[in-house]
Amino acid sequence: MGTDASNTRAERTELRVLRQDEWNTWYDNLVTAFGGLHEPPEERELWSRLTEFDRSLGVWDGDACVGTAGAFSFRLTVPGGASVPTAGVTMVSVAATHRRRGILTSMMRRQLDDVRSWGEPLAVLTASEPVIYGRFGYGIATMKTMAEIDTTRVRLSVPPGTDDVRLRFVEPGAVRDQCEAVYARLVAGRPGMLARRPGWEDLPLLDPESERKGSSPLQCVVAERDGEVVGYTRYFVKPEWDGQGPKGTVRLRDLEALDPASYAALWRYLCDIDLTGKVALHSRPVDDAWQHLVSDIRRCAVRQHDSLHVRLVDLGAALEARTYQTPVDVVFEVEDVFCPWNEGRWRLTGDAKGASCKRTEEPADLALSVRELGAAYLGGVSLASLAGAGRVRELRAGALAEVSPAFGSTVAPWLPHGF
């Protein structure tokens, strides 16, 4: 009887593409699913503008929205510098009243079918709970570094030329285009970065007063050479005092620069702001160079957190889109229950100039699931490490040692902002 009742409830729900006039109801369900806290009007308005309605799904039980899922149309940098069409999975929620009825699975099924039909080889997401998405073939491909630099105890050693960089305090919106130009020049150089489409330049400037929690309004300093902006940082300052004096915190939002001296000049500025004793970083690359500027890394409280989860939707096209650090010729035996069109044997051949990945009947060298390929895809997770956890099996002796280095990246992959 319980099973019949569950089936009846499931049949009442309807999964369909979001209509523009349904957005407020759809978004309200998302907010409720994430705790129901009040969201500032300017933040809500921005996400309304950025939502791609024809790529967004809602599940409805009568007039009530009980499930949400969206997919932004991004271009993602992969090893080798190519910018690959990618679905940025976002705004996923299921109402607490409708758990365990297959709603999330139905949205993931429809979404990946859609992504495949759009010709996008990759889907990516950031997860509120990492345990959720592995069963749909997503692997954790990038990590982010968080830290709290104790600027009362840590000093920076900067490269030659740092003193020649001019720093200028500006209103963030006044230099938006110049900062976006710097960002755009850096996108191709690091896997995991997103080429920002029109409208996304407003996301780094979002600064609702109600969200500052005692911090200043968003501040911005640019680095210049010969009148040209070659770097920038955006940050907040949270003043704090105790009986011994000031101990405020600089909360970094972002920092980008085109050369080491400009980069160091911006970091030195942040660490020298008056009345502060700490610089707090929420998301930086794991190989970020500031870690080599500081005098004492132990006083920076460095830690890591998962960031971008990657799913190969069209396995052959995805593996052909990137390049490989060393020559590779391998046959994978791939398991992909959720997207069975990827299952089977694939022969990947490639090097630093390009790659080919085609179906084959040849004997397999390595066996793994699409989740492991997603984790290794951007070069931040080694196949050898996954093999150590039993998630990659070597079927031909020596294959792992040949293939694992090929999937690496000169710089660590990194997602610069959420979505």
C-alpha positions in Angstrom: 0.0 0.0 0.0 2.9 2.4 0.8 4.4 1.8 -2.6 1.2 2.5 -4.4 0.7 5.7 -2.4 4.2 6.8 -3.3 3.6 6.2 -7.0 0.4 8.2 -6.8 2.2 11.1 -5.3 5.0 10.9 -7.9 2.4 10.9 -10.8 0.9 14.1 -9.5 4.1 16.1 -10.1 5.0 17.6 -13.5 8.6 18.3 -14.7 8.8 21.1 -17.3 10.9 24.0 -18.6 10.5 27.1 -16.5 8.3 29.9 -17.8 9.3 33.5 -17.2 6.1 34.3 -15.3 6.9 31.4 -12.9 10.3 32.6 -11.8 9.3 34.2 -8.5 7.5 31.1 -7.3 10.4 28.9 -8.6 13.0 31.0 -6.9 11.0 31.2 -3.6 11.1 27.4 -3.5 14.9 27.5 -3.9 15.3 30.0 -1.1 13.1 28.0 1.2 15.1 24.8 0.5 18.3 26.6 1.4 17.0 27.7 4.8 14.5 30.5 3.9 16.7 33.4 5.0 15.8 36.8 3.5 17.7 37.6 0.3 18.6 41.2 -0.5 16.5 42.6 -3.4 19.6 43.4 -5.5 20.9 39.8 -5.2 17.5 38.4 -6.2 17.3 40.8 -9.2 20.7 39.8 -10.4 19.9 36.1 -10.4 16.6 36.9 -12.1 18.6 38.6 -14.9 21.1 35.8 -15.2 18.6 32.9 -15.2 18.3 31.2 -18.6 14.7 30.2 -18.7 14.9 27.7 -21.6 17.7 25.9 -19.6 15.9 25.9 -16.3 13.5 23.2 -15.0 10.8 23.1 -12.4 8.8 20.3 -10.8 5.3 21.2 -9.9 2.7 19.6 -7.7 -0.4 21.4 -8.7 0.4 25.1 -8.3 3.3 24.5 -5.9 6.9 24.4 -7.1 8.6 21.4 -5.4 11.8 21.1 -7.4 14.2 23.5 -9.2 17.3 23.1 -11.4 19.1 25.4 -13.9 22.0 25.3 -16.3 23.9 28.4 -17.3 25.6 28.3 -20.7 29.3 28.7 -19.8 32.7 28.3 -21.5 35.2 26.5 -19.3 39.0 26.6 -19.7 40.5 23.1 -19.9 44.2 22.0 -20.0 45.7 23.3 -23.2 43.7 26.6 -23.0 40.6 25.6 -25.0 37.3 27.2 -24.0 34.8 24.4 -24.0 31.0 24.8 -24.0 29.8 23.8 -20.6 26.5 23.6 -18.7 26.8 25.3 -15.3 24.3 23.3 -13.1 22.8 25.6 -10.6 19.8 26.4 -8.3 19.1 22.7 -7.6 16.6 22.1 -4.8 13.8 19.8 -3.7 11.1 20.9 -1.3 11.4 19.2 2.1 7.7 18.0 1.7 8.7 16.0 -1.4 11.9 14.2 -0.5 12.6 10.6 -1.5 10.2 10.6 -4.5 12.8 10.6 -7.3 12.4 14.3 -8.0 16.1 15.1 -7.9 16.9 12.0 -10.1 14.3 13.0 -12.6 15.7 16.5 -12.9 19.3 15.2 -13.3 18.1 12.8 -15.9 16.3 15.4 -17.9 19.1 17.9 -17.5 21.9 15.7 -18.7 19.8 14.6 -21.7 19.3 18.3 -22.5 23.0 19.1 -22.1 23.8 16.3 -24.5 21.2 17.6 -27.0 22.8 21.1 -26.8 26.1 19.7 -27.8 27.9 20.6 -24.6 30.5 18.0 -23.6 30.7 19.0 -20.0 28.4 19.8 -17.0 29.8 21.4 -13.8 28.5 22.4 -10.5 29.4 23.4 -6.9 27.7 21.3 -4.3 26.1 22.4 -1.0 26.6 18.7 0.0 29.3 16.9 -1.9 27.8 13.5 -1.2 24.8 14.1 -3.5 26.2 14.3 -7.0 28.7 11.4 -7.3 25.8 9.0 -8.1 25.0 11.2 -11.2 28.6 10.9 -12.4 30.1 14.2 -11.1 33.7 14.0 -9.7 35.4 16.6 -7.5 37.9 18.2 -10.0 39.1 21.4 -8.2 39.8 22.5 -4.7 40.0 26.0 -3.3 42.3 27.3 -0.6 41.0 29.2 2.3 43.4 31.0 4.8 43.7 33.6 7.5 47.0 35.4 7.2 48.2 36.8 10.6 49.6 40.1 9.3 50.9 41.0 12.7 53.4 38.1 12.5 53.8 37.5 8.8 55.8 39.6 6.4 56.0 39.5 2.6 59.1 39.2 0.5 58.3 40.8 -2.9 60.0 40.5 -6.3 62.0 43.2 -8.0 59.8 45.9 -9.6 57.0 45.8 -7.0 57.8 49.3 -5.9 57.4 50.6 -9.5 53.7 49.5 -9.6 51.2 52.3 -9.0 48.3 51.5 -6.7 45.1 53.5 -6.9 42.0 53.3 -4.6 38.8 53.5 -6.8 35.1 53.0 -6.6 34.5 49.4 -7.7 32.0 50.1 -10.4 34.1 52.9 -12.0 36.7 50.4 -13.1 34.5 47.4 -13.8 35.4 47.2 -17.5 39.2 47.5 -16.9 39.1 44.8 -14.3 37.0 42.6 -16.6 39.7 43.0 -19.2 42.4 41.8 -16.8 40.2 38.8 -15.9 39.6 38.0 -19.5 43.3 37.9 -20.3 43.9 35.4 -17.5 41.0 33.0 -18.3 42.8 30.9 -20.9 45.8 30.3 -18.6 44.2 28.3 -15.8 41.9 25.3 -16.2 38.6 25.7 -14.4 38.2 29.4 -15.1 35.0 30.6 -16.7 34.8 33.1 -19.6 32.2 35.6 -18.2 29.3 36.2 -20.5 27.5 39.7 -20.6 25.8 40.3 -17.3 28.2 38.2 -15.2 30.5 41.2 -14.7 28.0 42.4 -12.2 28.4 39.4 -9.9 31.8 40.4 -8.4 30.3 43.9 -7.6 27.3 42.6 -5.7 27.4 44.3 -2.3 24.1 44.3 -0.4 24.4 46.4 2.8 22.4 43.7 4.7 25.1 41.1 3.9 28.1 43.0 5.2 27.9 41.8 8.8 29.8 44.7 10.2 32.2 45.0 7.3 32.8 48.1 5.1 31.2 48.5 1.7 33.1 46.7 -1.1 36.4 48.4 -1.8 38.7 48.3 -4.8 42.4 49.0 -5.5 43.9 48.8 -9.0 47.5 48.2 -10.0 48.7 50.3 -12.9 51.6 50.6 -15.3 51.8 53.5 -17.7 48.2 54.3 -17.0 47.0 50.8 -17.8 45.2 48.6 -15.2 47.3 45.5 -14.9 45.7 44.1 -11.7 43.0 44.7 -9.1 41.7 43.5 -5.8 38.3 43.8 -4.3 37.8 43.4 -0.5 36.0 44.4 2.6 37.4 45.6 5.9 35.8 44.5 9.2 36.9 46.8 12.0 37.4 45.2 15.4 39.1 46.3 18.7 40.0 44.7 22.0 41.8 45.9 25.1 45.1 45.8 23.3 44.0 47.9 20.3 42.8 47.3 16.7 42.6 43.8 15.2 40.4 44.3 12.1 40.1 41.8 9.3 40.5 42.3 5.5 38.1 40.0 3.8 39.3 39.3 0.3 36.8 38.9 -2.5 39.1 38.7 -5.5 42.6 39.6 -6.7 44.0 39.2 -10.2 47.1 40.6 -11.8 49.0 40.2 -15.1 52.6 40.0 -13.7 54.4 39.0 -10.5 55.3 42.5 -9.4 51.7 43.8 -9.7 50.4 40.7 -8.0 52.8 41.2 -5.1 52.1 44.9 -4.8 48.4 44.2 -4.3 49.1 41.5 -1.7 51.5 43.8 0.2 48.8 46.5 0.2 46.2 44.1 1.7 48.6 43.0 4.4 49.5 46.6 5.3 46.0 48.2 5.7 45.9 50.2 8.9 44.0 48.9 12.0 43.9 45.3 10.7 45.6 42.2 11.8 44.4 39.5 9.5 43.6 38.9 5.8 40.9 36.3 5.3 40.8 34.4 2.0 37.7 32.4 1.0 38.7 31.0 -2.4 42.1 31.0 -4.0 43.9 28.4 -6.2 45.8 25.7 -4.3 49.0 26.8 -5.9 48.4 30.5 -5.4 51.7 32.4 -5.4 51.0 34.4 -2.2 52.1 31.2 -0.3 55.6 31.8 -1.5 55.6 35.5 -0.6 54.8 35.1 3.1 57.5 34.7 5.7 55.6 32.0 7.8 53.0 29.8 6.1 52.1 28.2 9.5 50.7 31.5 10.6 48.3 31.6 7.6 45.9 28.8 8.8 45.7 27.3 5.3 43.0 24.8 4.6 41.2 23.4 1.5 37.6 22.7 0.4 36.1 21.1 -2.6 35.0 23.4 -5.3 34.1 22.5 -8.9 32.5 19.1 -9.6 32.9 18.0 -13.3 30.7 15.6 -15.3 31.7 14.3 -18.8 28.5 14.4 -20.8 30.0 13.5 -24.1 33.1 11.5 -23.1 34.8 11.4 -26.5 34.3 15.1 -27.2 35.4 16.1 -23.7 38.6 14.1 -23.8 39.4 15.5 -27.3 38.9 19.1 -26.2 41.9 19.2 -23.9 45.6 18.5 -24.4 47.9 16.2 -22.5 51.2 17.0 -20.8 52.9 13.8 -22.1 52.1 11.6 -25.0 49.3 9.2 -24.2 47.8 6.2 -25.9 45.4 4.3 -23.6 42.2 2.3 -23.8 39.7 3.0 -21.0 37.0 0.7 -19.9 34.4 3.2 -18.7 31.3 2.6 -16.5 28.5 5.2 -16.7 25.2 3.9 -15.6 23.4 7.2 -15.6 24.6 8.2 -19.1 25.0 4.8 -20.8 26.0 6.4 -24.1 29.4 6.9 -22.5 29.9 3.3 -21.4 32.3 0.9 -23.0 35.9 1.1 -24.3 37.5 4.3 -25.5 40.9 4.8 -27.0 42.5 8.1 -26.2 45.6 9.2 -28.1 47.1 12.6 -27.6 49.8 15.0 -26.6 50.4 18.7 -26.0 49.1 19.5 -29.5 45.8 17.7 -29.5 43.9 14.5 -28.9 41.6 11.9 -30.4 39.2 9.7 -28.4 37.2 7.1 -30.2 35.3 3.9 -29.4 37.3 0.7 -29.8 37.2 -3.1 -29.2 40.8 -3.3 -28.2 41.7 -4.7 -24.8 41.4 -2.1 -22.0 44.4 -0.7 -20.1 42.6 1.0 -17.3 39.0 0.6 -15.9 37.2 3.4 -14.1 33.9 5.2 -14.0 33.0 8.5 -15.6 33.2 10.0 -12.1 36.9 9.4 -11.9 37.4 10.8 -15.4 35.5 14.0 -14.3 37.7 14.3 -11.2 40.9 14.0 -13.3 39.7 16.0 -16.3 41.1 19.4 -15.3 44.5 18.2 -14.1 44.0 18.8 -10.4 43.4 15.1 -9.3 45.8 12.4 -10.5 44.6 9.0 -11.8 47.3 7.5 -9.7 45.8 9.0 -6.5 42.3 7.7 -7.5 43.9 4.3 -8.2 45.3 4.3 -4.6 41.7 4.6 -3.4 40.7 1.7 -5.5 38.7 3.8 -7.9 40.9 3.2 -11.0 42.0 -0.4 -11.8 45.1 -1.1 -13.8 44.4 -3.8 -16.4 47.8 -3.6 -18.2 50.9 -3.4 -16.1 52.6 0.1 -16.4 49.5 1.8 -17.9 48.8 3.9 -14.8 52.4 5.3 -14.7 52.1 6.2 -18.4 48.7 7.8 -18.3 48.5 9.6 -15.0 51.1 12.3 -15.8 49.5 13.0 -19.1 46.3 14.2 -17.4 48.2 16.8 -15.3 48.2 20.6 -15.6 51.1 23.1 -15.2 48.9 25.2 -12.9 46.2 23.9 -10.5 42.7 24.2 -11.8 40.5 26.7 -10.0 37.0 28.1 -10.1 37.2 31.8 -9.6 33.6 32.4 -8.5 30.4 30.5 -7.8 27.2 30.3 -9.8 
